[in-house]
Amino acid sequence: MRYAFRLAQRAEQHGEVPVGAIVVRDNQCIAEGWNASIATHDPTAHAEMVAVRKAGMALENYRLCDATLYVTLEPCVMCMGAISHARIKRLVFGAFDPKRGAVCHALSLADASFLNHRISWVGGVLEIECSELLRDFFRARR
């Protein structure tokens, strides 16, 4: 998670919302990403989506079974859809997102009965650091 946090800081340096993500399998980082929606003019370029896309390319497989995704913010609906379709086994995130989080807040897609894949998850890892980074970023823009 500390590495994902450093990627979030990199996103902030590029003027992006500071969120970072890594995909790990067999104790090795196989892909990383940070928010890049502004730079790429792509609303789907969330940190999770970037990392999942890169992981699929690295493994030459769209299924990321036995992989863990670490991300600094509770994923949104779009990202949870991709995480589920990729069959990611485990999700670890930092800051909770009560307004838009789709793991356990606005929606609970990790446990949704209509999805055929269940994702093991834990939230709140480095929560204070991840939350402060986001809070400071948005405070500076107001």
N, C-alpha and C positions, 0 to 999 in steps of 0.2 A: 504493500500500500504506500510505503514511503516513495517508491519509484513513481507510482501513479501520481502522487502529490507533486513530485518534481516536474512531471509532464504538465500538470495543471498550471504550475507556475510558468512554464514555457508558453502555454496558451495565453496566459495573461500578458506576457511580454509581447505577444503578437496582437494584442488588442481583442482577444477572444475571451468569452466567458471561461474562467479558469476551472476546467474539468479535464482530468487525465484518466487514461485507462490502459491496462495491460492484460493480455491473455497469456496464461501460464499453463503449460502441460508438462508432466514429468519433471516438475521443479525447474523448468526453463521457460523464460519469457520468449514466446514465439512471435508476439506482435505487440505493438504499442500505438497509442493515438492520443490526441488531445483535440479539443473543440477547434474546428476549422471552418465553420459555416460562413463567417464573414470573408475570410481570405479566398475561399473556394466558390463563394456565391451559391452554396449548396445547403439547403435547410436540413439535409440528412447527415451532414458531416459532424455529428456529435462524436465525442471521444470514443464512446462504446462502439458506434458504427464503424468508425475509422479502424479501430483495433480489430474488430470482428472481420471486417473485409480483408485486412492484411493477414490475419491468421488463416483465413480460408485460402488465400493465395499461397502462403508459406507452406501449408499442409497439402495443397492441391486437393482440397475437399471442403465442401460447404458445411459439412457436419463437424462440429468441434467437440465431439464426445470426450469425456474425461478432462475437459479443460475448465479452468477457473478464470473468471473475469473479475479483475479488481478495478474499481472505478471510484472516484472521489465524491460522487453525488448519486443518490438514489435515481436509477434510470427512469426515463419517461415512458409513455406508452409505445412510441415508435421503437425505442431501443429494447424494451422488454419483448416486443414482437420478434425482433431480430435475434435476441438472446434465446428465445424459445425455439425458433425455427432452426437455429444453429445447433441446438441440443447441448448447449453449454451446461455442464453438470453443476457448477457451483458459482454463485455470485457473492462477492464481498464488496460492500460499499462504505463510504465514509459518512458524509452528511446526509441526513434525512431531508426529504423534500415534501413537506406536508401539503403543499398546494398542487404539485404536478407529479409527485412520485408515484410510479405505477407498480412498485413492489409491495408496499404495505400501507400506503396513504390514500391518495386520490383514487387509486384502484389497487387491487391485490392480485395482479396477474401472475405472480409466482405460484399462487395456489388456485388459479382459476380452473374450475371443473371443465370448461369447454376446450381447454388446451390439452393436447395429448402428451405433453412433456412437463414434468415437474422440475423446478429448479430449487436446489438447496441454496439458502442464502443466509447471510449475516450482515447486519447493518451497524453503523456506529463505530467502525474501526477508524481511528484517528479523527473521530467526529469533530472535536473542537478545532483542530487545525484546518480541516477541510471546510467547516462552516465559516470560520473566521476569514479564510481566503476569499470565499464567495461574498461574504458580507462586506469586506473591505473593498472589493472590486466594485460592487454596486453602489456603495456609499460614495466612492470617488466619482461616480458618473452622475450623481444626482445634484 
